[in-house]
Amino acid sequence: MRKFQKKQAEDFVELLGQVHEEIRNAVEKKNIASALTLLADCQDGAVALGNLVEEAEGEEAATIPILESYCELVYEIYRNLEAGDSVPGQAVRSEKVYKTLRQAHFRIANSVKYDVKVRQEVVFLPYKASMWDSLESVWKAADEDPDCDAYVIPIPYYDRNPDGSFRELHYEGGEYPKDVPVVWYEDYDFEKRQPDMIFIHNPYDDCNIVTSVYPFFYSKNLKQFTEKLVYIPYFILGAIDPENEQDLESIEKFCLVPGVAYADRVIVQSEDMRQAYINVLTRFMSGQGHSREYWEKKILGLGSPKVDKVLSTRKEDLEIPEEWMRVIRKTDGSWKKIIFYNTTVSALLQHNEQYLVKLQDVLRVFYENRDEVALLWRPHPLFEATIESMRAELGDVYRGTVAEYQNAGWGIYDNTPDMDRAVCLSDGYYGDLSSVVWLYQKTGKAVMVQDVDVLERGSASATGEI
């Protein structure tokens, strides 16, 4: 039985005891009609409680026969009172009625307390399948708990137009790992089910100018359906000194978002990051009546599930597409060195056309070294959506570059949800400074951050040609 259902059952049992008191008083005062009405109410309530228990625990639940016996007892008392009221000298003593009802009440209360077990219901609401690793290890723990029902409900999201309006609706429920059973988002009734915990990894609500999850799933709205809304960031940030002002300024945009404000718990990657969040939130949110103690309770530095995922992924367990293997294998059957090339939206927005010039220059260099090095290019999942929303003038050149790279077939273009495969498979990282860098460093493999202003071929322009 769910926690809120057991609370309903316990509240009814408490109310039942109070009604028994009223029945005793009514019998003492010879107000038999009132006593009979109250007894009928008790029986109706016991039937409703029995239905609740049976639905949650099954018809074999220990509480069911106790409630059935109670209903029979109430019916017997009802008949005795009714007969005593109509036949002189047959009045039923109030104390006897109360004692009988009290004993039955004690048995019901004990059964509800000890025989009815509480099960937790936990819901996970990822939106992009590529970000599932930020929730996966938590889901696995919940799914393995015999007293917990865990539901993964991928939620739809919109791309945004430059004016902020919604464009295309996306749903990635078919892109999750095979061992993750997903639930269609319209099949779960949040208002009715009231999950004990909801986990999210998107904190932006309506504040993201590139995408928006379906508005029903904004953290502000989800808060009303659960006792505990938990936000876990989908990214990892670099190491931070929580007392350094520049470091604190660099993470303000990650702290001051709706998901952090509305969540009951926020789980971040380290204790230093926790202290940094607390310092930023105490400074900027004090006007809303939240003390430092409030944020200290709310922000937890328990680590990131993304690290759990990447460290537990083994190369021998990977499913590598044959088209990738054609790029990776040398003619003698040995493997080339594999470089994970990561391109990010923040670097694009900072450097604009120059970024595409750099991209084309990098592809040229790797093409020239394709016999010894396999390039695994993985753009940020929202790269193209960001161009459409914020840099539409660069769209044709970028799409042309991607199409030519894919058609040429000398490198790997990874737009799958599984970033951890790319991290595990590759021998080194090259690309933009991003949260992927901090995650990749956990593997102990080499990392090199690209400088957009440095070109192998000197000055160039973005033409769409590789």
N, C-alpha and C positions, 0 to 999 in steps of 0.2 A: 504494500500500500504506500502511496505517495505521502510525503510529510504533511502536506496541506490537508489531505484526506483524513489522515490519522488525527490531525488537530480537529477537524470537523467531528470525527467520531468521539473524541475525548470531550469536546464541548457539549455534544448531545448527552453523553453519559452524566456530565455534571448537571446539565439542565434536568435530566430525568430524576436525579436525587432531589432537586428543588421541587419538582412537581409532586413527588411522593409526599413531601412535607405538606403541600397544599391539599392533597387528598386526605391526609390525616386531619387537618384542620376542618375540612369540609364535612367529614364524617362526624367529628366531635360536635359540630354545630347543626347536625341533622340536615345539612344541605346536600342531600343525596343526589339530586339532579346535577349539581356542580361536580360532585365526585365522579359520577358516571361519565360526564363529558371529559374530565381530565384523564380517566382511565382509557377512554377511547383514543384520546390524543397520544397517550403513552404507547398504546398498541400500534397506532399508525407510525409513530416515530421509530419503534423497534423494528417494524417491517422495513422502513426506509434505511435504517442502519444495516440491517441484514443484507439488503440489496447492495449497499455500498461495499460491505465486507466481501460478499460473494463475487462481485465484479472485480475487486482488486486481488482477492486471495484465492478465489475458486470456491466451489460448493462444498469442498471438504474442510474448509476452515473451521478451527475449533470453536470459534465464537458463534457460528451459525446455530448449532443445537441449543446453546445456552439462551440465545435470543428466542428460539422457538419455544423453549420451556417457559420463558418469561411471558410470551404472548398467551400461552395456555393459562398461566397463573393469573394474569390480568383479566382474562375472560372469566375465569372462575370467580374472582373477587367481584367482578361486575355483576355476574348473575346472583351472587349471594346478597350483594347490596340491593339489587333490584328486588329480590324476593323479600328481604327484610323490611324494605320500605313499604311493601304492599300487605304484609302479614303482621298484625300486632304481636309484639313479644318476640319477634325474630330479628331485632336490630343487631347489626354487626359492630363489634367493639373497634374503635378507631386505632387503639394501640396494637391490636392483633393484625389489623390490615397493614399498618405502617411497618411492623416488625417483619412481616412476610415480604413486603415490597423491598425493604432495606436489605434483607439477605439476598434477594434476587439481584438487586442493584450492585451489591458487592461482587457477586460472581461475574456480572457483565463488565464492571470496571476493571477487574483483574484480567479478564480475558482480552479486552481491548488493549490493555497496557502491555501484557506479556506475550500474548499469542499472535497479535497482529504486528508483523515486522515492517519496518519502514524501508522503502527502496528509494534511492535517489534517481532523479531523471535529469540528465545533463545534455545540453544541446550545443553543438558546435556549428558556427555559421561562417564558414569561409566563403569568399566570393571568387577570387582567382585561384584556379587549381595549382598554379605555380607557387602560391604562397601557403599551401596546405602544410608544408613542413614546419611552419610556425605554431601549428596546433597538434601535429600528428602524435607526438610522444605523450601528450596529455590525454588525447583521445584513447590511445592504446591502453593507458593505465585505467581509465574509466571503463573501457570496454571489457577489460579483464576482471574487474571487480564484480563478484557475484551479486552484490547488493545494489548494483547501479545499472540503469538503462541509459546507454549513450546513443545519441542520434547525430549523424552528420547531415546537415541540411545546406547544401550549396545554394547561395542566394544570387539572384540576377543583378546585373549592374548595367548602367548606361554609359556610353561615351557621351561627352559633352561637345556642343558646338562652340565656336569662339565667343558667342554671346552668352554662354552658360546654359542654354537650353539643352534638353536631352536629345540625343541622336539615336544611335542603334542600341538595342537591348541585347545583352549577352547572357548566356547561361552555360556554365562549364561543368555541369554535373556529370557528364559522360567522360570526363578526363581525369578522374581520380584513380588511385591505385586499385587493383582488382580486389584487394582484401578490405576495402573500405565500402561498406554498404551505405548508399546515399538515399536520402528521403526527399521526394519532390516537395518543394517549399510550400505549395498550396495544400498539401495533405496533412500538414501539422497545424493544429489549432492552438496557438499560443495562449489565447484567452482562456480556453477550457483547460488546457493541460498544466499551465503555470509551472514550467520547468524550474527545478531547484537552482540550477546554474545555467547561464548562457555564456559561451566563450566567443569572442569576436577578435579579428585581427585588423579590421579596418576602422580607424578612429575618427574619420573625417566627416561623417554625416553629409551635410550639403556644402561643406567647405572646400572640397576638392574640385579644382577647375578643369580637370581632365576627365575624370569619371565620377559616377555617383552610384552607390548601391541603391537598390529599390527602396524608396523612402520609408516603407514600413519597417525596414531593418536598420534605420538610424538608431544609434545608441540611446538617444533621447526617448524614442518610442519603446524600444525593447525593455527599458528600465521598469516599465509598469507591469511586465509579465513575469518577473523573477525576483527572488530575494537577493540573488547575487549575480550581477553582471560582471564578467571578468574580461579585461582587455589584455592581450599579449601582442606586442608589436610584430609586424611581419618582417622586420629588418633588424640588423645588428649594427650598432654604431661603434666607432673607434674608442679606444681606452680614453678615460676622461678623469680629470682632477676636479672633484666637486667643489673645491675652494677656489678654482681658477676662473676669473670673470670671463675671459674669452671663451673658455670651454663651455661655461654656462650659457653664454649668448648663442653659441653654435647649436645648442639643443633646444632652445626655446620653442622653435616651430614644431618640435616633436612632443613637447609637454603640453602646450596650450591648444589642445584640440578637444572636440566634444567627447570623444571616447574616453579620454582621461578624466574629464569632468564628471561624466555620468556613471562611469564604472564604479562598482563597489570595491574591486581590487584591480590593480595594474601590476603585471608581472614583467620586470625588466631584467636585463642580462647579467647584472652584477650588483654588488653592494655599492660600489662607487657610483654606478649609474643611478641606483636608487637614491643615494644622497643628493646627487645632482638634480634629479626630478624634484625631490622634496624642496631643495633650495629655490629652484625656479618657481615652483607652484606656490610656495609660501610667500614669495616676493610679489607675484602677480595676482594671486587669488585671495589675498588677505581681506580685500574689500567685500568679499562675498561671505564673510563670517567663518571661514575655515582656518583654524589654527594650524601651526606646524604639527601638532599632535595628530590632527585629522589626517594629514598627508602621510605621516609616518606609519599610521595604521593601514592606510590604503595602498601605498606603494611597496611592493615586495621585490627584493633582489634575488629571485630564485633561479635565475639563469634562463637561457633561451632554448626552447625545443628545437630551433634550427641547428644549434650545435649538436644536440642529441642525435638528430637525423644524419648530419653530415659525417659524424664520427662513427656512426653505426653502419654506414653504407660501405659494402665491400665490393671491390672491382669484380671478383669472381661471381658475384650474384647479379651483376648488371645484365639487362637485356639490351644488347647493342644492335641496332638495325643493320642489315646487310649493306645498305647504301652508305652507312658510316664506315663500315669495315673496308669497303672498297677504297675509301680515302685514307684510312689508317694503315692498312697493310702496304709494305714495300713489295717489290717484285719477288724478293726472296722469301716472303712470308713473314718476316719480322715486322715489328711495329715501329712506326715513326714516333717521334716526340709529339705529344698532343698539347697544344696551347689553347687554353680557354680565353677567348677574346670577348670581353664584356663591354658593351656600350650602354650608356645611361642617359636618361632624359635630362637630368640636371646639367650634364656637360653639354648636351645639345642646346639647351635653352641659354646657356652662358656664351657659347661660341658661335651659334647660328651657322652661316654658310661655311665658315672656316672648319667647323666640325665635320662636315661632309667631305671637305677637301682632305682632312686628316684621315677619315675613314677610307677613302679611295686610295690614299697613299699606303696605308697599312695593308690593304688587300693586295696591292701590287707587290709589296715586299714579301708577303707570305706566298703569293703565287710563284714568285721567282725561287722560293725555297721549298716548294711543295713536295719535292722528292724526299726530303729529310724531315719535314715538319708538317703535321696535319693541323690545320686551323679549325677550331670549333668556335664559331661565332654565335654568341647568344645575346641578342639585344634585350634590353629591359622589356618585360611583357607589355608595358604601356607605351613603348617607344613610338609606334606608328600612331596610336591614338593621341599622343601628345603633339605630334606634328600636325595632325588634322585639327586639333583644338587650338593650338597656340603658335604654330609655325607653318601654316598651310602653304606658304610660298615655297617651302623647301620640299613639299611632298613628292612632286614628280621626280626630282633628282634622286631622292632617297629610295623611292619605290623602284626606280630604274636600276639603281645600284644593287639592291637586293635581288631583283629578278635576274640580272646578269650573273651575279655570283651563284645563285641557285642553278641556273641553266648550265653554267660552265662545269659544275660538278667536281671541281678540284678540292673544295673545302666542305665542311659541315655547317649547315645552317640549323641551329637548334631553337625552334620556337615551341618546344614541348613544355608541359607543366613541370617536368622533373629537372630542376636545377641541380639537385644533389648528384645526379648521374654525371653531369658535366664536371662538377667539382671532383668527384671520385675518379673519373676516367682520365682526366687531364694530368699532365706532368708539371704544368706551370700556368700562372695567371698573367695576362696582359690586358690592359684596358684602363677604364676610368676609376678614379677613387670613389668607392661606394661602399655600401654595407656588405657587398659580396666580398670585398677585400678582407674585411675583418673576419668574416666567416672562413674564407679560404686560408687565412693565416693559421687557423686552428689545425689544419692538416699538416703543417710543417713544410709545405711545398713552396717553391719560389714564386714571388710576386713582383711584378714590375708595373708601375703606373705610367700610362702614356701621357705625354705632353702634347696637347693639340697644336701648339705653335711650332713644333719641331717636325719637319718633313724630310724623308729620305731623298726625295727628288727635288728639294728646294721649293720655290714658290709655284703655286698651281691654282687652278680654279675648279670649282665643283661643276663638272660637265655631265655627270651620269655615266662616264666611261671608266672602266677599270683598266 
